[in-house]
Amino acid sequence: MVDPAHQHITIMQELGENIANHADDFLSPKKMDLKNKINFTILTPQDMIVDGGGI
Protein backbone atom coordinates (compact mmCIF):
# COMPACT_ATOMS: atom_id res chain seq x y z
CA MET A 1 0.00 0.00 0.00
CA VAL A 2 1.36 3.41 -0.98
CA ASP A 3 1.36 6.10 1.67
CA PRO A 4 -0.32 9.12 0.03
CA ALA A 5 1.59 11.49 2.32
CA HIS A 6 4.95 10.46 0.86
CA GLN A 7 5.76 11.08 -2.77
CA HIS A 8 9.05 9.18 -2.94
CA ILE A 9 7.74 6.62 -5.43
CA THR A 10 6.35 9.29 -7.76
CA ILE A 11 9.55 11.35 -7.60
CA MET A 12 11.77 8.33 -8.30
CA GLN A 13 9.53 7.25 -11.19
CA GLU A 14 9.73 10.69 -12.79
CA LEU A 15 13.49 10.83 -12.22
CA GLY A 16 13.97 7.45 -13.91
CA GLU A 17 11.79 8.44 -16.86
CA ASN A 18 13.69 11.71 -17.30
CA ILE A 19 17.05 9.93 -17.22
CA ALA A 20 15.86 7.34 -19.75
CA ASN A 21 14.34 9.97 -22.06
CA HIS A 22 17.47 12.13 -22.00
CA ALA A 23 20.22 9.48 -21.89
CA ASP A 24 21.73 10.84 -25.11
CA ASP A 25 22.32 14.21 -23.42
CA PHE A 26 24.81 12.74 -20.93
CA LEU A 27 28.46 13.17 -21.91
CA SER A 28 30.83 10.23 -22.09
CA PRO A 29 33.76 10.32 -19.68
CA LYS A 30 36.91 11.65 -21.31
CA LYS A 31 39.12 9.11 -19.57
CA MET A 32 38.33 5.98 -17.64
CA ASP A 33 41.41 4.65 -15.91
CA LEU A 34 40.27 1.46 -14.25
CA LYS A 35 42.93 -0.72 -12.71
CA ASN A 36 40.66 -3.74 -12.76
CA LYS A 37 38.91 -3.91 -16.08
CA ILE A 38 35.23 -4.49 -15.47
CA ASN A 39 33.10 -6.30 -18.01
CA PHE A 40 29.44 -5.39 -18.07
CA THR A 41 26.85 -7.58 -19.69
CA ILE A 42 23.41 -6.33 -20.68
CA LEU A 43 20.77 -8.91 -19.87
CA THR A 44 17.12 -9.19 -20.64
CA PRO A 45 14.80 -10.64 -17.99
CA GLN A 46 14.75 -13.88 -19.97
CA ASP A 47 18.57 -14.15 -19.62
CA MET A 48 18.49 -13.83 -15.83
CA ILE A 49 18.48 -16.80 -13.49
CA VAL A 50 16.63 -16.74 -10.16
CA ASP A 51 18.85 -18.20 -7.48
CA GLY A 52 16.63 -19.60 -4.76
CA GLY A 53 13.04 -18.53 -4.53
CA GLY A 54 10.84 -16.87 -7.08
CA ILE A 55 10.17 -13.46 -8.40
QUIVEN-V475445 format. One record per helix or strand. SS is the DSSP state (hx for helix, st for strand). FROM is the first residue (numbers start at 1). LEN is the number of residues. If there is no record, write none. Layout:
ss from len
SS FROM LEN
SS FROM LEN
This chain:
ss from len
hx 8 14
hx 23 3
hx 45 3
